[in-house]
Amino acid sequence: MLRTIVASTIVLVLAGCGTNSVNPPQSSNPNQYADYPIDESGRYRVISSTELNSDGPQGMETYALIESVLGKGAIEAPDLYSNNDPDGGRHIIEEYDEMVGNHFKFIMHFEDGDRDKGRVDRQRNEIKAYNKSPDELKGYLGKTFEYSWKFKIDDDLKVTKQFTHLFQLKAVAQKDSEDFVITSSPILTITANVRSNQSGLEVRHVHYNKERTGTENNTLIHTTKMNDVDWSRDIKGQWIEAFVRVNYNEAGNLYMTLTPLGDSKPMIEINESNIEMWRSGLDGRDGNFVRPKWGIYRSLKSEHLLNQEQDEVDFADFKIREVTLIE
């Protein structure tokens, strides 16, 4: 079955058997996806594909556009909470440039806080898939997902030794049929920070400790360790294409690239097998899933080093696809 839904410039393509179960059973038929499209790698068939694309400043209202794809309540912007943002105004807007065309601009004011918690020790301006989002956006156990998007860090954005998260894959544990709880640490994160007195991008993976009583951070790569990547020249003010493919298993796989727009060679390439990409343990249930988040989520522990007015990060062309390896 192939069903296509078009709303403004949002395209949602769902391909599958049409089941509404939370975690549909796996078919034993190896040829069930034989007629499905193949992704750019040539190794995977696309089971479902969801896109979120800006339609520009004059198009559909921005928050309505985002929620029409990710679900109502998918936006965590300071202006949506009563005890945040004394300056007012939308924190996600749409603009146009010659490089990517229409795109989303995420704005963080120095005075902003974190949802209904106000301005305490962190700030948040993010969009996400979550429990009320369509099932096609949730990474269930045993599934393989591809995430792609473009982003540009503003020339003036300042980072500290603390976190400035731009992307996360978060594990969600089902407690009962109506209640979901976010596990404390994301499985995968792209963050901007300072290491060895240099600003850079970090790709971070979090896994269980040996006793499975807590989690441990593992830096997969940091641009400050790469001689051919410079924060000011190659990252700030530059459009970067991001691609992440994840097989959701306790011994799963991760493939990821960050590529300057227009280049064929990735600036960062990560290829990990037998890597923990699923959290189960005491919280393990069939309804658990992993969800993506994009935006600006940063610590205020070194707020005196941040810009005292506002910072911006641009995002464009979000795509979430479930894929299956071609047998």
Secondary structure, DSSP 8 states (H G I E B T S, - for coil): -EEEEEETTEEEEEES-----SS----S-TTTTTTS-B-TTSSEEEEEEEEE----TTSS-HHHHHHHHH-TT-EE-GGGSTTS-TT-S-SEEEEEETTTEEEEEEEEETT--SGGG-SSSEEEEEEE--TTS-GGGSB-TT-EEEEEEEEEE-TT----SS-EEEEEEEEEEEEETTEEEE-SS-SEEEEEEEETTEEEEEEEEEEE-TTSSSEEEEEEEEGGG-TT--IIIIIBT--EEEEEEEE-STTEEEEEEEEETT-SS-SEEEEEEEE-----GGG--TT-EEEEEEEEEEE-TTGGGS-SSEEEEEEEEEEEEEEEE--
